[in-house]
């Protein structure tokens, strides 16, 4: 039997579907915010969106959301019917976004299980005033107003089913145990199960979900079903049978005429009242006695009774099948063909990703088992099977990763909204441009970059873009421009926020840094590169804005950006040209789950580094090293000088290889900055399942996580960006 009906599922579907509608609504509005008016397609789409949200919210009894959606629907109904030309477009955009904010806020409360305490009174008043103003403008022009957008409950009609020669008709009577709780929900389970084979189905009581009181009716009078299907009685009993909630199931096959009569079969029909207490023998004996009594009675013509419709209009809504087309049973059709897309709880996706990670580790344990290294073993068949297993494992990883990858479109649209809101409040005219918003990133990555991206965009609007007057003095156009772009490169995602504003003031940043004691007293200002100076603004408490505003000046924000990016192995780059603008680039990994890495050993410890960060492996001689009096070491390779970091010495390991000639030098590169690290030996390349370092262990610079190797040992994952900063 089908699984039980769950009202929580209805709520989840409501939130999911309406959330998608609101995202589409915001996208439509922001795309046309700079136009003169909404085009006809957009007006129709917004009207349909509000109509859908109004209807679903009404069903769920969220009255405030219903009222707000209905009021905005009224506005776009008038726009659709009258096509007025006196509509203040930007004001309308703000009204739509205010409605979207209100509904989104209420839906967030629903997700968190909080009471819906939002007051829509002011919002409804503003929409009423706006609608009245544009209506009055039409009246002054002499235009005829359309009829009111009144909410009319849809009329319901019963439509007789269209059957063919294979169709069979059944009357089903279900009796539940008296102690059954929520029998109306159990009744719905039977209906849901029968829909797999049903061409048409009627049931009484009808409102078993919307009216909990039908539960008592079902326990007292039973649950009746009329079913049209192309199957026998056995197939029906396979779907609904006696169980812990159902005490008895009676199935009667009837004619099409009786099916169309509904649940009222007339007073002289034997199926009018079903005797569930007497035995079959008693019922047959009583029936025979009644028939003998009828034969002895004189046959008198009875007055014809007026036909009593068994089903009145409004009782049921049933769609008929297309005439001439044979109905194919649902169970004969593969389930996967029913829909192209399904919604999956992201927690299940995370769990599946973790299981695949464990599978990768288990695969390494099997393929690197020491028992396989016994001399003389013939492993040809094992090797073939291992290759096939590795291929399936890799394909499985690729599939799950593709399922987790989502485009940046929604995230970029949120930034569009931020630019619109902040620029309006600051009185700035800003154009927002999106490039590469279809770039796909792991969903967990998107969750980590949303806040950093929001801070950067708000800073660009507040700090970067000048006021209209300042832009005019600089010879720039009155409208500023912020470009948000994304691209993939070498397994990384680059997200850049570029503005054509005034840029960063190097001297002002250096003065602030010196005042806070950040700079080295013995190092002149000219010794700092522009990139080093610009990184100062990411330090906690650092702000060059002298006046604290709603959006900036408190010295918080950019340090949060860097912290969030470092948590996922990302980095922030800042470039600026005074007077022409700035570019802030987020460099983040495509995924956090499984990476290709190089396993290496230093002393008795194992380390892993992402393959993409390693540019070259080299063997070097001792005379290639340059030793500084301060203890720093450099090495000359093909005319280039690289700093050297001995990992064994840095981490205080035991029994590590001190001789560079016996070890291996790795050249790593991050953001065009290079470093040579010395390790004892290389083990090989391996797929690495990234695990976080436990929170009770103090964060160590240069380490980003840990993993389990094939032999069961733990290896630490080296962070290339962190090592270069050492």
FENFEN-V123769 format. One line per field, one symbol per residue. ss: DSSP state (a for helix, b for strand, c for the rest). psi: psi as a letter, one per 40 degrees, with the letter a starting at -180 (. if undefined). burial: + if it has 24 or more other ideal C-beta (glycine too) atoms within 12 Angstrom, else -. Layout:
# FENFEN-V123769
ss->???
psi->???
burial->???
This chain:
# FENFEN-V123769
ss->ccccccaaaaaaaaaaaaaaaaaaaaaaaaaccccccccaaaaaaaaaaaaaaaaaaaacccaaaaaaaaaaaaaaaaaaaaccccccaaaaaaaaaaaaaaaaaaaaaaacccccccccaaaaaaaaaaaaaaaaaaaaaccccccccccccccccccccccccccbbbbbbbbbccccccaaaaaaaaaaaacccbbbbbbbcccccccccaaaaaaaacbbbbbbbcccaaaaaaaccccccbbbbbbbbbcaaaaaaccccccccccccccccccaaaaaaaaaaaaaaaaacccccccccccccccccccccccccccccccccaaaccaaaccccccccaaaaaaaaaaaaaaaaaaaaaaccaaaaccccccaaaaaaaaaaaaaaaaaaaaaaaaabbbcaaaaaaaaaaaaaaaaaacccbbbbbbccccbbbaaaaaaaaaaaaaaaaaaaaaacccaaaaaaccccccbbbbbbbbbbccbbbbbbbbccccccaaaaaaaaaacccccccccaaaccaaaaaaaaacccccccccccccccccccaaaaaaaaaacccbbbbbbbcccbbbbbbbbbccccbbbbbbbbbccbbbbbbaaabbbbbcccaaabbbcccccbbbbbccbbbbbbbaaaacccccccccccccbbbbbbbccbbbbbbbcbbbbbbbbbcbcccccccccccbbbbbbcccccbbbbbcaaaaaac
psi->iiiihhdddddddddddddddddddddddddedeidihiddddddddddddddddddddefgddddddddddddddddddddfiefhhdddddddddddddddddddddddefiigehheddddddddddddddddddddeeihiiiigihhhhiiihhiihiadeiihihhhhhiidehifdddddddddddeedehdihiihidfdddhdeeddddddeihhhhhhigiidddddddhihaedhdihhhhhiidddddeaeheideheedhhhediidddddddddddddddddihhihihhiihhhdhihedihhhiihiehhhhhdeehhdeedidiihhhddddddddddddddddddddddfhddeehiehhfddddddddddddddddddddddddehiiedddddddddddddddddefihhhhhhhfeehhihddddddeddddddddddddddchiiddddddeeiidhihhhhiiiihfeihhhhhhifaeiihddddddddddefdihdehideehidddddedeeihehhehdhhadeieeeicddddddddddefiihhhiihheeaihhhhhiidiechihihhiihbeiiiiihddehdihihiideeihhideeiiihhhfeihiihhhddddefiifihdhddeahhhhihhfehiihihidihdiiihhhhiihidehhhhheheaiihideeihhihhhddddde.
burial->+------------++++++-+++++++++++++----+---++-++++++++++++++-+-+-+++++++++++++++++-+-+--+-+--++++++++++++++++--+-----+-+-+--++-+++-++--++--+----------+--------+-++-+---++++++++++---+-+++++++++++++++++++++++++-++----++--++--++++++++++-+-+++-++----++--++++++---++++++++-----+--+-----------------------------------++---++-+--------+--+------------------+---+--++-+++-++--++------------------------+--++--++-++++-++++++++++++++++--+-+++++++-++-++++++++-++++++++++++++++++++---+----+---+++++++++---+++++++++++++++-+++-++----+-----------++++++++++--++++-----++---+++++++-+++++++++++++----+++++++++++++++++++++++-+++++++++++-++-+---++-------+-+-+----+++++++-++----++--+--+++++++++-+++++++++++--++++++----------+++++++++---+++++++++++-+
